[in-house]
Amino acid sequence: MFGQQTHSIAALTAVFSLTLTSCAGSAPTTSQIPIFKQWQLEDAIFFLESNLSSMGDVGYVQWTPSTAAVELAATMNAAQAPFPGEDEELRQAGVRPPEPIPYVLNEPTDSWQIVLIPDEAAQMIYVQAYGKDLSQPVIEKDLPCCEY
């Protein structure tokens, strides 16, 4: 399967994270975060922002920020799931399968996560990326929601 042209987003993210810098914004590089992990967090936010924009383009403008956040988290988590057998095929090829960056709602539950915080009054989804330290996000971004 790895030799085929179709790969999961997790595998593609790993490749892009190693070769490109992200367009996600101006997150500071700190010595506490390995650069690969920072790129992975930035890419995760970039993909999230792209999906939110696409949702508006196809008519989901009636969604509230809470509904959009739930759908985004579910979609982004599902998109990172490997195809059946893909992880084993990568291991056999000598490639370490990428570790997904989970998307969760409202507060972090573990390290290396993207947290989506919907705000109905402001029509925003606040995005926070966490590394090992769950007391302070390493990247924050405010995404307008439902204003297309």
C-alpha positions as CSV (number, residue, x, y, z in Angstrom):
1,M,0.0,0.0,0.0
2,F,2.9,2.4,0.8
3,G,4.0,2.2,-2.9
4,Q,0.6,3.4,-4.1
5,Q,-0.2,7.0,-4.8
6,T,-2.9,7.2,-2.1
7,H,-1.6,7.9,1.4
8,S,-3.2,9.0,4.7
9,I,-2.9,12.6,5.8
10,A,-0.7,11.4,8.7
11,A,1.9,10.0,6.3
12,L,1.7,13.1,4.1
13,T,2.0,15.4,7.1
14,A,5.1,13.6,8.2
15,V,6.7,14.1,4.8
16,F,5.7,17.7,4.5
17,S,6.8,18.4,8.1
18,L,10.3,17.2,7.3
19,T,10.7,19.2,4.1
20,L,8.7,22.4,4.4
21,T,8.2,25.2,6.9
22,S,4.6,25.8,7.7
23,C,2.4,28.6,6.6
24,A,0.4,28.5,9.8
25,G,1.6,31.7,11.3
26,S,4.3,33.3,13.4
27,A,4.8,30.8,16.2
28,P,8.0,31.4,18.1
29,T,10.6,28.7,18.0
30,T,11.6,27.8,21.5
31,S,14.4,25.6,22.8
32,Q,11.8,23.6,24.8
33,I,10.1,22.3,21.6
34,P,11.9,20.0,19.1
35,I,11.6,21.7,15.7
36,F,9.9,18.7,14.1
37,K,7.2,18.8,16.7
38,Q,6.7,22.6,16.2
39,W,6.4,22.1,12.5
40,Q,3.9,19.3,13.1
41,L,1.8,21.6,15.4
42,E,2.0,24.4,12.9
43,D,0.9,22.1,10.1
44,A,-2.0,20.7,12.1
45,I,-3.3,24.3,12.6
46,F,-2.8,25.1,8.9
47,F,-4.8,22.0,7.9
48,L,-7.5,22.9,10.5
49,E,-7.7,26.4,9.1
50,S,-8.0,25.1,5.6
51,N,-10.8,22.7,6.5
52,L,-12.7,25.5,8.4
53,S,-12.5,27.6,5.3
54,S,-13.7,24.8,3.1
55,M,-16.6,24.2,5.4
56,G,-17.8,27.7,4.7
57,D,-17.2,27.3,1.0
58,V,-19.5,24.4,0.7
59,G,-22.4,25.9,2.7
60,Y,-21.9,25.0,6.4
61,V,-22.2,28.7,7.3
62,Q,-25.2,28.0,9.5
63,W,-23.1,26.0,11.9
64,T,-22.3,27.6,15.3
65,P,-18.7,27.7,16.4
66,S,-19.5,24.8,18.8
67,T,-20.9,22.6,16.0
68,A,-18.0,23.5,13.7
69,A,-15.4,22.7,16.4
70,V,-17.0,19.3,17.1
71,E,-17.1,18.5,13.3
72,L,-13.5,19.8,12.8
73,A,-12.1,17.7,15.6
74,A,-13.8,14.6,14.4
75,T,-12.8,15.2,10.8
76,M,-9.2,16.0,11.6
77,N,-8.7,13.1,13.9
78,A,-10.3,10.7,11.3
79,A,-8.1,12.1,8.5
80,Q,-4.9,11.2,10.5
81,A,-5.9,7.6,11.0
82,P,-3.7,5.3,8.9
83,F,-5.1,3.0,6.3
84,P,-5.3,-0.6,7.5
85,G,-1.8,-2.1,7.5
86,E,-0.2,1.2,6.6
87,D,1.8,1.5,9.9
88,E,3.1,-2.1,9.5
89,E,4.1,-1.4,5.9
90,L,6.0,1.7,7.0
91,R,7.8,-0.2,9.7
92,Q,8.8,-2.9,7.3
93,A,10.1,-0.3,5.0
94,G,12.2,1.1,7.9
95,V,10.1,4.2,8.3
96,R,8.8,5.2,11.7
97,P,5.1,5.8,11.4
98,P,4.2,9.4,12.2
99,E,2.6,10.2,15.6
100,P,-0.7,12.0,15.0
101,I,-1.5,15.3,16.7
102,P,-4.9,14.8,18.3
103,Y,-7.6,17.5,18.1
104,V,-9.6,17.9,21.3
105,L,-12.3,20.3,22.6
106,N,-11.9,23.0,25.3
107,E,-8.8,21.9,27.2
108,P,-5.8,19.7,26.7
109,T,-5.9,16.1,27.9
110,D,-2.4,15.1,27.0
111,S,0.8,16.6,25.5
112,W,1.1,17.4,21.8
113,Q,-2.5,18.3,21.1
114,I,-4.5,20.9,19.3
115,V,-7.3,22.3,21.4
116,L,-10.4,23.9,19.8
117,I,-12.3,26.4,22.0
118,P,-15.5,27.6,20.5
119,D,-16.8,31.1,21.4
120,E,-20.4,31.6,20.3
121,A,-20.6,35.3,21.2
122,A,-17.5,36.2,19.3
123,Q,-18.2,33.7,16.4
124,M,-14.7,32.4,16.8
125,I,-12.8,29.2,17.4
126,Y,-9.7,29.7,19.5
127,V,-7.0,27.2,18.6
128,Q,-4.2,26.4,21.0
129,A,-1.4,24.0,20.4
130,Y,0.2,22.3,23.4
131,G,3.6,20.7,23.7
132,K,4.7,18.8,26.8
133,D,3.7,21.7,29.2
134,L,-0.1,21.7,29.4
135,S,-0.1,24.9,31.5
136,Q,0.8,27.1,28.5
137,P,0.0,26.7,24.8
138,V,3.0,27.1,22.4
139,I,0.9,28.4,19.5
140,E,-2.4,30.2,19.6
141,K,-4.6,31.3,16.7
142,D,-8.1,32.8,16.5
143,L,-10.2,31.6,13.6
144,P,-13.3,33.4,12.6
145,C,-16.2,31.0,12.2
146,C,-19.5,31.1,10.3
147,E,-19.1,34.5,8.8
148,Y,-18.9,33.6,5.2
